[in-house]
């Protein structure tokens, strides 16, 4: 049975002391969440080491929000997958729509990032999704299919065991808009079908697919009730421990 996961992406929010307190609050309430639900906090690079000290030995896992597409070298300001792993983090988010939109990340670059993350023992949350223009043009299935083919099809069925897919309707991130449960389920099911066509039914059935568009305690239950939605990649609601845990209690 595939894993249910609720992952909180803090983005560029909180100072280090604030992040430590937020992590402590999440850990303090984590026992309320059913044992079969994985909890992940994804913090800015500056927070990884201190937050690792908070979540280490608990059920809460730690993720970076990104990593470099180079192994090491003269790349000022970049943070390698090896550096991320050395902090105690177990995960990294890659291909988030904000990275694609604001920093020009391409599918080709993401292949290199995923390779390096996996080589350094990190598990990956890979984001895919369409923007408003693509959705209104009816190209959402095509866009997501291309992203999956360009990135995930470069990896083996065995490597897929360390990769989670997060579907982001980009038009619903930070806008207050949310895809209906039906819209979300439709494209999650499509993603699983695409994976099945390439990797086989078993890999597709085992792959966790998260919903990443304005998921809140008020709508999480309806979203998580869909057969192909296995949890959420949470943005704004992850900055309040009560909201984050409230979402995780929605299964």
TITILUM-69256 format. One line per 8 residues: number of its first residue (from 1); their letters; for each residue z, y, x of N, C-alpha, C. Coordinates in steps of 0.02 Angstrom, whole numbers, plus 50000, padded with zeros to 5 digits. Each point is the difference from the previous one (the first is absolute). Layout:
N
NUM) a) Z Y X Z Y X Z Y X ~ ...
***
This chain:
251
1) xxxxxxxx) 50000 49940 50042 50000 50060 49958 50000 50062 50044 ~ 49956 50048 49983 49995 50059 50042 50062 50045 49992 ~ 50013 50038 50053 50060 50041 50003 49994 50063 49957 ~ 50053 50015 49964 50006 50065 49966 50030 50049 50050 ~ 49971 50060 50004 50022 50049 50050 50002 50070 49969 ~ 50052 50037 50016 50002 50071 49986 50010 50036 50067 ~ 49951 50039 50020 50001 50035 50065 50002 50075 49988 ~ 50045 50034 50033 50006 50073 49993 49969 50035 50059
9) xxxxxxxx) 49949 50040 49987 49966 50039 50052 50027 50071 49999 ~ 50042 50017 50050 50033 50065 50001 49952 50057 50017 ~ 49943 49984 50030 49951 50050 50022 50034 50050 50048 ~ 49979 50064 50000 50029 50048 50047 50058 50036 49965 ~ 50052 49962 49986 50058 50026 49965 50064 49975 50033 ~ 50052 50038 49994 50068 49988 50026 50004 50013 50075 ~ 50055 50030 50021 50018 50002 50071 50029 49933 50018 ~ 50012 49989 50064 50030 49936 50021 50068 49988 49966
17) xxxxxxxx) 50046 50048 50001 50064 49987 49966 49992 49987 49925 ~ 49954 50036 49968 49988 49988 49929 49971 49930 49988 ~ 49956 49980 50044 49970 49933 49994 50051 49945 50010 ~ 50045 50009 50046 50053 49951 50011 50043 49994 49937 ~ 50017 50056 49970 50041 49998 49939 49962 49966 49942 ~ 49935 50014 49995 49959 49969 49948 49998 49925 50010 ~ 49990 49978 50062 49998 49928 50015 50067 49968 49983 ~ 50054 50033 50016 50067 49973 49984 50008 49992 49925
25) xxxxxxxx) 49975 50048 49962 50005 49997 49927 49959 49943 49971 ~ 49941 49988 50029 49958 49944 49978 50034 49934 50015 ~ 50026 49993 50061 50035 49939 50018 50060 49987 49955 ~ 50036 50054 49984 50061 49993 49959 49986 49971 49931 ~ 49941 50014 49973 49983 49976 49933 49952 49940 50001 ~ 49981 49978 50060 49949 49947 50004 50022 49934 49970 ~ 50065 49987 50000 50025 49936 49972 49987 49994 49926 ~ 49987 50056 49966 49987 49999 49928 49930 49971 49984
33) xxxxxxxx) 49956 50002 50050 49931 49981 49990 49994 49923 50004 ~ 49963 49969 49954 49992 49927 50002 49977 49976 50069 ~ 50025 49941 50019 49988 49974 50067 49926 49992 50016 ~ 49958 49988 49950 49930 49988 50013 49958 50062 50010 ~ 50032 50058 49998 49963 50063 50009 50013 50029 50069 ~ 49947 50009 50040 50007 50029 50066 50006 50076 49997 ~ 50043 50028 50041 50010 50072 50004 49980 50024 50069 ~ 49957 50052 50002 49977 50028 50064 50007 50075 49997
41) xxxxxxxx) 50025 50031 50053 49998 50073 50006 49953 50017 50058 ~ 49953 50044 49987 49952 50022 50050 50016 50072 50019 ~ 50020 50010 50062 50025 50065 50021 49954 50033 50051 ~ 50008 50066 50011 49965 50032 50056 50020 49967 50066 ~ 49957 50005 50049 50013 49969 50066 50068 50021 50028 ~ 50018 50063 49992 50063 50025 50028 50061 49966 49972 ~ 49993 49970 49941 50057 49970 49965 50007 49925 50014 ~ 49950 49968 50030 49999 49928 50003 50061 49970 50035
49) xxxxxxxx) 50016 50025 50059 50057 49971 50037 50066 50010 49963 ~ 50018 50061 49978 50063 50007 49965 50003 49962 49934 ~ 49945 49998 49963 50000 49963 49937 50002 49925 50013 ~ 49970 49977 50054 50006 49930 50019 50073 49980 50008 ~ 50039 50046 50027 50072 49988 50008 50037 49994 49935 ~ 49973 50032 49948 50030 49998 49933 49980 49936 49963 ~ 49936 49983 50002 49975 49944 49958 50003 49933 50036 ~ 50010 50001 50066 50003 49937 50037 50054 49954 49973
57) xxxxxxxx) 49982 49937 49989 50048 49952 49974 50008 50002 49925 ~ 49963 50045 49966 50002 50003 49927 49934 49973 49973 ~ 49993 49999 49934 49938 49976 49970 49946 50052 50000 ~ 50016 50062 50019 49951 50054 50000 49960 49998 50065 ~ 49934 49997 49995 49957 49998 50059 49974 50070 50015 ~ 49977 50008 50062 49980 50066 50025 49926 50002 50017 ~ 49968 50055 49981 49928 50009 50014 49987 50068 50030 ~ 49949 50004 50043 49972 50064 50020 49949 50021 49947
65) xxxxxxxx) 49979 50062 50003 49950 50025 49953 49930 49998 50028 ~ 49994 49978 50063 49935 50001 50034 50010 49969 50069 ~ 49947 49989 50037 50003 49987 50071 49932 50014 50029 ~ 49996 50004 50066 49938 50020 50033 49949 49943 50001 ~ 49937 50019 50012 49947 49950 50006 49986 49983 50073 ~ 50044 50023 50044 49994 49984 50071 50065 49965 50023 ~ 49993 49958 50050 50057 49961 50023 50051 50043 50037 ~ 49975 50042 50046 50043 50047 50037 49953 50046 50039
73) xxxxxxxx) 50030 50051 50034 49959 50042 50043 50009 50074 49985 ~ 49950 50039 50021 50004 50073 49996 49978 50025 49931 ~ 50043 49987 49951 49986 50019 49931 50060 50039 49974 ~ 50006 50061 50025 50059 50041 49986 50014 50006 49925 ~ 50062 49986 49982 50021 50006 49931 49992 49937 49959 ~ 49966 49950 50026 49990 49938 49964 50058 49952 50010 ~ 50009 49954 49955 50054 49950 50004 49968 49931 49990 ~ 50007 49958 50051 49966 49935 49999 50037 49949 49957
81) xxxxxxxx) 49965 49947 49983 50031 49945 49962 50057 49969 50039 ~ 49992 49995 50066 50054 49972 50042 50062 50044 49997 ~ 49989 50066 50001 50057 50046 49995 50035 49992 49933 ~ 49961 49995 49946 50030 49990 49934 50041 49936 49998 ~ 49972 49946 50025 50035 49936 49999 50064 50002 50041 ~ 49999 50040 50055 50059 50003 50044 50059 50035 49968 ~ 49988 50036 49945 50055 50034 49965 50040 49953 49955 ~ 49971 49942 49987 50031 49954 49952 49965 49998 49934
89) xxxxxxxx) 49948 50041 49992 49961 49999 49938 49961 49935 49995 ~ 49992 49977 49939 49962 49938 49988 49931 50013 49969 ~ 49989 50061 49976 49939 50016 49962 49970 50065 50024 ~ 49937 50010 49982 49970 50067 50003 49952 50008 49941 ~ 49997 50060 49973 49950 50017 49949 49937 50024 50036 ~ 49943 49976 49980 49937 50022 50030 49949 50017 49946 ~ 49959 50051 50014 49946 50018 49954 50022 50038 49939 ~ 50060 50029 50002 50022 50039 49942 49948 50054 49985
97) xxxxxxxx) 49991 50014 49936 49948 50048 49979 50008 50068 50034 ~ 50063 50020 50014 50010 50064 50033 49977 49998 50072 ~ 50005 49942 50033 49973 49992 50067 49924 50002 49998 ~ 49972 49968 49951 49927 50000 49994 49974 50071 49984 ~ 50034 50034 49954 49977 50065 49976 50011 50056 50051 ~ 50060 50004 50028 50017 50057 50042 49985 49988 50074 ~ 49998 49938 50021 49992 49986 50072 49939 49959 50016 ~ 49956 49992 49950 49935 49970 50012 50001 49928 50021
105) xxxxxxxx) 50051 49962 49980 50003 49930 50019 49944 49961 49967 ~ 49964 49962 50040 49945 49960 49976 50020 49927 49996 ~ 49961 49961 49963 50012 49928 49996 49996 49969 50070 ~ 49954 50024 50041 49992 49972 50067 50064 50011 50042 ~ 50029 50059 49994 50062 50014 50036 50057 49957 49972 ~ 49999 49989 49935 50053 49960 49970 49998 49928 50023 ~ 49941 49973 50012 49995 49932 50027 50038 49996 50066 ~ 49991 50049 50043 50034 50000 50065 50076 50007 49990
113) xxxxxxxx) 50021 50041 49954 50071 50009 49987 50032 49935 49974 ~ 49966 49968 49954 50027 49937 49973 50004 49947 50054 ~ 49948 49996 50042 50001 49952 50055 50060 50010 50045 ~ 50013 50062 50019 50055 50015 50045 50067 49989 49967 ~ 50005 50017 49936 50063 49988 49964 50016 49926 49998 ~ 49951 49959 49981 50012 49928 49996 50015 49971 50069 ~ 49965 50023 50051 50011 49975 50068 50070 50015 50025 ~ 50031 50051 49973 50068 50019 50020 50053 49976 49950
121) xxxxxxxx) 49981 49953 49958 50048 49969 49955 50018 50040 49939 ~ 49963 50054 49987 50014 50040 49940 49961 49973 49940 ~ 50031 50003 49943 49964 49987 49938 49971 50066 49975 ~ 49947 49996 49961 49961 50059 49982 49997 50009 49924 ~ 50011 50062 49978 49983 50020 49931 49936 50040 50006 ~ 49944 49972 49979 49935 50033 50005 49983 50032 49933 ~ 49987 50065 50002 49985 50038 49939 49925 50004 49987 ~ 49982 49992 49937 49931 50010 49978 50002 50039 49935
129) xxxxxxxx) 49945 50032 49983 50000 50036 49936 49947 50055 49998 ~ 49986 50022 49939 49947 50048 49988 50028 50069 49982 ~ 49961 50052 50014 50021 50067 49980 49974 50016 49930 ~ 50016 50060 49976 49984 50018 49931 49924 50000 49988 ~ 49963 50028 50047 49927 50004 49993 49970 49930 49994 ~ 50025 49954 50043 49975 49931 49999 50019 49964 49935 ~ 50061 50013 49976 50023 49970 49937 49957 50025 49942 ~ 49989 50066 49997 49962 50028 49944 49927 49979 50001
137) xxxxxxxx) 49975 49983 50060 49931 49977 50006 49994 49925 49986 ~ 50057 49968 49986 50000 49928 49986 49990 49957 50062 ~ 50016 50029 50059 49988 49964 50062 50064 49969 50029 ~ 50054 49999 49962 50064 49978 50028 49999 49928 50024 ~ 49968 49955 49963 49997 49931 50023 49959 49994 50064 ~ 49945 50036 50002 49956 49999 50059 50036 50027 50062 ~ 50036 50055 49992 50036 50032 50056 50053 49953 50028 ~ 50039 49971 49956 50053 49955 50022 49971 49937 50032
145) xxxxxxxx) 49947 49974 49972 49968 49940 50028 49975 50014 50070 ~ 49969 50058 50010 49975 50018 50067 50056 50007 50050 ~ 50055 50031 49980 50057 50008 50046 50028 49932 50020 ~ 50006 49955 49952 50026 49933 50015 49952 49962 50046 ~ 49936 50003 49984 49951 49964 50041 49999 50028 50071 ~ 50003 50066 50007 49996 50030 50067 50060 49986 50043 ~ 50058 49992 49969 50062 49991 50039 50025 49928 49997 ~ 50019 49977 49941 50033 49935 49996 49955 49941 50016
153) xxxxxxxx) 49935 50008 49987 49955 49944 50015 49991 49989 50075 ~ 50028 50045 50041 49998 49990 50073 50058 49957 50024 ~ 50042 49976 49955 50058 49961 50018 49997 49930 49969 ~ 50041 49956 50027 49999 49930 49978 50047 49990 49941 ~ 49991 49943 49968 50046 49981 49945 50071 49997 50025 ~ 50010 49975 50061 50067 49996 50028 50030 50069 50010 ~ 49960 50047 50024 50024 50068 50011 50016 50035 49934 ~ 49967 49981 49947 50014 50030 49934 50071 49987 49977
161) xxxxxxxx) 50032 49950 50027 50070 49986 49982 50046 50056 50021 ~ 49978 50042 50047 50040 50057 50025 49976 50067 49973 ~ 49956 49998 49950 49971 50061 49973 50013 50005 49925 ~ 50026 50057 49979 50008 50018 49930 49949 50054 49983 ~ 49970 49996 49942 49953 50052 49978 50035 50047 49952 ~ 49990 50065 50009 50027 50049 49952 49941 50037 49969 ~ 49993 49996 49935 49948 50037 49965 50025 50069 49982 ~ 49967 50051 50025 50017 50070 49985 49944 50032 49960
169) xxxxxxxx) 50011 50015 49936 49953 50044 49967 50014 50071 50026 ~ 49959 50023 50046 50015 50061 50037 50011 50059 49952 ~ 49966 49999 49944 50006 50053 49950 50069 50000 49967 ~ 50040 49948 50012 50066 49997 49968 50057 50010 50050 ~ 49983 50020 50062 50052 50009 50051 50020 50073 50004 ~ 50063 50013 49985 50025 50068 50005 49975 50047 49946 ~ 49964 49972 49951 49972 50042 49946 50040 49993 49936 ~ 50044 49950 49998 50037 49986 49939 49960 49956 49952
177) xxxxxxxx) 49935 49990 50016 49960 49955 49959 50015 49928 50021 ~ 49994 49954 49954 50010 49930 50014 49945 49960 49967 ~ 49972 49952 50036 49954 49955 49967 50039 49963 49946 ~ 49968 49986 49944 50033 49959 49950 50012 49930 50029 ~ 50046 49964 49971 50013 49932 50024 49936 49959 49997 ~ 49961 50012 49948 49937 49963 49993 49950 50017 50054 ~ 49994 50065 50016 49954 50021 50054 50023 49970 50067 ~ 50065 50002 50012 50026 49974 50063 49988 49925 50005
185) xxxxxxxx) 50016 49964 49947 49991 49927 50000 49927 49981 50010 ~ 49955 50038 49969 49929 49985 50005 49976 50000 50072 ~ 50022 50050 50038 49976 50004 50069 50040 49955 50047 ~ 50064 49987 49984 50038 49950 50038 49968 49932 49993 ~ 49981 49982 49939 49967 49936 49988 49933 49996 50037 ~ 49964 50057 50002 49937 50003 50037 50011 49988 50075 ~ 50052 50032 50027 50017 49990 50071 50013 49927 50014 ~ 50038 49968 49957 50016 49929 50010 49937 49957 49997
193) xxxxxxxx) 49955 50019 49956 49937 49964 49993 49957 50008 50063 ~ 49999 50061 50028 49962 50012 50062 50029 49958 50057 ~ 50066 49998 50005 50032 49960 50052 49985 49926 49990 ~ 50000 49977 49938 49986 49929 49986 49929 49982 50020 ~ 49954 50046 49988 49931 49986 50017 49988 49991 50074 ~ 50041 50032 50041 49991 49995 50072 50048 49951 50033 ~ 50064 50003 49981 50051 49960 50033 50018 49936 49962 ~ 49981 49997 49937 50019 49943 49959 50057 50017 49952
201) xxxxxxxx) 50006 49959 49949 50048 50014 49946 50072 50001 50025 ~ 50017 49956 50047 50070 49996 50023 50022 50064 50034 ~ 49959 50026 50046 50018 50062 50034 50005 50057 49950 ~ 49952 50003 49954 50001 50054 49950 50063 49997 49958 ~ 50020 49939 49981 50059 49992 49958 50064 50015 50039 ~ 49998 49989 50065 50060 50011 50042 50007 50073 50022 ~ 49947 50040 49995 50002 50068 50025 50035 50047 49951 ~ 50051 50035 50025 50035 50050 49960 49957 50062 49994
209) xxxxxxxx) 49991 50024 49939 49963 50062 49988 50046 50049 49964 ~ 50010 50058 50031 50046 50050 49974 49962 50056 49966 ~ 50032 50031 49951 49972 50059 49969 50029 50063 50033 ~ 49957 50047 50019 50023 50058 50038 49982 50066 49969 ~ 50010 50009 49936 49982 50064 49969 50052 50026 49952 ~ 50045 50043 50024 50050 50032 49957 50040 49949 49959 ~ 50027 49951 50034 50042 49950 49967 50072 50027 49998 ~ 50030 49998 49941 50066 50028 49989 50043 49950 49961
217) xxxxxxxx) 50066 50011 49996 50041 49954 49960 49977 49996 49927 ~ 49970 50054 49975 49979 50003 49930 49937 49959 49985 ~ 49958 49987 50050 49939 49962 49987 49995 49935 50039 ~ 50048 49988 50044 49995 49941 50044 50001 49935 49961 ~ 50041 49996 49949 50006 49936 49964 49934 49979 49969 ~ 49965 50047 49969 49935 49984 49969 49949 49981 50053 ~ 50000 50036 50056 49953 49984 50054 50015 49930 50030 ~ 50063 49987 50014 50019 49938 50033 49993 49940 49954
225) xxxxxxxx) 49994 50011 49935 49990 49945 49953 49929 49972 50003 ~ 49954 50037 50032 49931 49977 50004 49994 49942 50049 ~ 49959 49951 49985 49998 49938 50040 49979 50009 50073 ~ 49961 50052 50015 49975 50008 50068 50033 50057 50039 ~ 50049 50032 49969 50037 50054 50034 50066 49972 50025 ~ 50008 49998 50066 50057 49966 50031 50054 50047 50025 ~ 49996 50063 49980 50050 50049 50022 49968 50067 50011 ~ 50034 50043 50038 49975 50068 50008 50009 50027 50070
233) xxxxxxxx) 49954 50044 50019 50007 50042 50059 50020 50069 49973 ~ 50062 50017 50009 50030 50056 49964 50002 50062 50045 ~ 49979 50057 49972 50002 50063 50037 50061 50041 49983 ~ 49991 50051 49958 50054 50047 49984 50064 49967 49977 ~ 49995 49949 49958 50060 49967 49973 50039 49963 50053 ~ 49970 49988 50058 50035 49965 50054 50049 50046 50037 ~ 49997 50065 49986 50044 50048 50035 50067 50006 49965 ~ 50009 49965 49945 50065 49996 49967 50018 49926 49993
241) xxxxxxxx) 50055 49980 50030 50018 49930 50001 50006 49971 49930 ~ 50027 50038 49953 50009 49975 49932 49932 49987 49967 ~ 49952 50044 50011 49933 49990 49972 49966 49939 50032 ~ 50005 49996 50065 49969 49945 50037 50028 49932 49977 ~ 50066 49996 49997 50031 49938 49977 49985 49988 49926 ~ 49996 50054 49961 49982 49993 49930 49932 49968 49991 ~ 49953 50019 50042 49934 49969 49998 50004 49926 50018 ~ 50039 49985 50052 50006 49930 50022 50035 49957 49946
249) xxx) 50039 50030 49957 50034 49964 49946 49954 49990 49940 ~ 49938 50022 50005 49954 49998 49943 49964 49933 49993 ~ 50011 49954 50047 49968 49933 49994 50038 49960 49947
***
